[in-house]
Every structure is written in C-alpha cells, then in structure tokens.
Amino acid sequence: MAAQGNGLICPICGHTSNSPGNASDHLRYIHVGLRCFFPGCNVRRTSEADLRQHIADQHGSVAAGANGYFRCPWPACAGDFAHRNSVKRCLFFHTHDQANNQPQAPQAVTVLNNQVAQQIIAQLTQVTAQLTQNSTQLNAIAARLDVLETNVASMREEVRDVAANNAAVNASKREREDEGDEEEAEEGGRASKRSRN
C-alpha cells in the first residue's frame, strides 16, 4: 500500500484506506483472486466480483447453529458470527489468504507488508516529532510558571513588608494621639486648678 495524505492506497485498485487494518481488510475482502480455494472446489472466474458471488452462493449459505450463530464452513476455522454476511467475509478472507499462499504471491505480500511498514514508520516519526515539539512547549510553559511563582512569592513578601510598615505607622500614630490626649488632660487639669484659684 502506498501512502497518500492520511490514507493508504491499494496497489491493485487505488482504493484509499485510513489505517493499515482497514487496508488489510480491503485486500482480503475485495482482492480474492480468480480461483476458489474452498476444499474440493476449483472453480475459476474471470473477475473477483464473480468469484465473490460464487463463494457467497456456493459456500456461504449456512444455517445458524443451536447457539444462533453462523459458523464458517472453512476447514479448521472456528469462526462463529452473529450475521450470515460475516461468514461470507470470513470465506473471502480465507480465499485471499490461500490465493496469496500460492508460489507467486508471497513476493507481492512482502512488498505490500514493506510498504505498510514504511508508512507506519513514517507515521511514528511524525508522532515522535509532534511529541518532541509538545514536550518543548510544555517545558517552556513550566519555565514561565516558575518565573510567575517567583514573582508571586516576591509580591507576597512586598505585601507583608507594606502591611508591617502600615502597622508600625498606625501604632506610632496611636502613640502620638495617646500622648496628645494625656497632654490635653494634664493641661485641662491645670486650667481647672487656675480657675478655682
């Protein structure tokens, strides 16, 4: 699969998939080949669509079991599905896998796997770069927070100093007022003695 934008492009038909899993499902579901590999059936068709129709009609018509599930009839497959269409999908996957286990197919599968691996590596590289950028931004924010914390601590110290200074000024003011009241009381007492005399 070749990467294009945010998708994987199928090398066979050009279909775009948004993830490696979807790309694999596309290949296994759509590109089943032209020969049926169901045991005992060697039917060949001229198109993959015709082969999928053959598989669905001839091998995918299964009845639900006692548990209500549909079992894939492919030998050694233990797939139980809630929907009959899922059995057909499973059969398509088996057919694709069998077709690609033929002598010529592994090279194509290896090329496809290498392309998918290269795309995954490219995506991981992008994610790593984004994480590095985010980490740098977070470190810058943390440094600014440290500066702000230092500034707040300094401002608190200044507020404490101003409050202590204000308390001292107020205390001094009260002392002078108290002294003034005492002087007035003393002078008032002298004046009353003079008036009595």
N, C-alpha and C positions, 0 to 999 in steps of 0.2 A: 504494500500500500504506500502510495506517495502522499506526503503531507501537503496540504494546501490550506492556508489560513488556519482555521481551528479544526479542520477535518482531515480525514484520511480518505484518499481517492483509491477506489478499486482499480487495479491494473487491467482488469478484464472488461469492465463495462463503464467505468468512470463514476460510479455511484459514490457519493460522499457520506462517510460515517463520522460521527462526532467522538468516538472512542475506539480504542483497539478491540474491546469486547464486541461492540456493535459491528466493527469491520469484519471480525472473525465470523460472527453470526451471519452477516450478509453473504460472505463467501460460501459458507457451509449450507445456507438455505437456498440461495439462488443458483450458484455455480456447482450443480451436482454432476455435471458431465453429461454424456450421451448414452451411457450404458447402465442398466440396472444391475446392482451387485447383490440384490436380495438372494439368499441361498436358493439354488435351483432355478433362478430366473436370469437369463442372459439377454433380455430384451434390449435392443438398441433403438434409439430415437434420433431424429435429425435436429432436434432443438432441446435445450434444457427445460423449457416450459413443457414440452411434450413428455419428457421423461418424468418431471414432477407430477404431471397429471396421471401417468401410468402408475407411479409409486402410490399416489393417493388412492386411485381406484382399485388397484390390484392387491396392495399390501397394507393400506392404511385403514381399511374398513374393519374395525374391530369393535366388538361389543364391550360394554362396561362389565367389569368383574363384580363379584359379590360385594366388594367394598365401594362400588360406584365409580371406580377409577378405570381408565383405559390403559392397558399395558401395551408397551411397544412390542411388536412381534419379532423384532430382530433378535437372532440367537445371542445369548449371553448379555442382553440388555435387560436391566431390571427396572426400566423407567415406567412409573405409574403416573398418569396425568389426569387432571380433572376435566380436561377438554379433549375431544377427539382430534381437533386440529393440532394439538401439541404432539400427538402420536405421529402425525404426518411430518411435522417439523423434525422430530427425532429421526424418522426414517430418512428424510432428506440429508440430515447431518451424517448419518451412517453411510449413506451412498457417497456423499462428498468425501468423507474420510477414506472410504475404500478406494474411490477413484484416485485419490491423491497418494495412496499407498502403492500404486502401480509404478513400475520401474521409472517412467519419465517424470512423474510428478514431484518427487522429493526436491529436485533442484528448484522448481517453481515455489514450493512451500518454503524452502530455505531462503530464497531471495525475498519472498514476502515477509518471513519472520525477521530477516535482517533489516528490511525497510521499516517494519513496525518497531523493532528495537531501536533503530536510529531515530525515529520520530519520538519515541518515549525518552531517549537520552536528550534530545533537543528540548523537549518539554520540561524535563527535570532540570536542565541547565537554566532555562528561563525561570523556573520556580526558585531555584537556588539564587539566581541574580536578584529576583524580587525580594526574597527573604533577606539577602545581604543589604539591599537598599533599605528595607523596612527596619532592619537592625540598626543601621547607621542613623536613620531618622529617630528611632527610639533613644539611642544614645545621646543624640543632640537634645532631645526633649528632656532627658534625665539631667543633662548638664544645666539646661536652663532652669529646671526645677530646683537644682542645688543652689544656683545663684539666687533664685527667688527666696528660698528657705533662709539663706544667709541674710538677705535684705530684710526679711520679716523679723528675724532674730535681732538684727541691728535696730530696727524700728521699735521693737518691744523694749529694748534697752533704753532707747531715747525716751520713750513714753514713761518708763519707770523713773528716769532721771528728771524729766519735767514734772512728774507727779511729786517726787521727793522735794524738788525745788519749790513747787507751789505750796506744799505742806509747810516747808520751812518759812516761806514768805508769810503765809497765813498765821503761823504760830508767832512770828515776830510782830505782825500787825496786832494780834490779840494782846501780846505783852505790852505793847505801847499803849493800846487802848486801856488795858487794865491799869497801867501806870498813870495814865491821864485821869482815869476815874478816881484813883486814890488821891492824886494831887487836888482834884476838884473837891473831894470830900474833906481833905485837910484844910483847904482854903475856905470852904463853906463853914467848917468848924471855927476857924479863926475869925471869920466875919461875924458869926453869931456871937462870939465872945466880945467882940468890939461893940456890937450893937447893944449888948447887955450892959456894957460899961458905960 
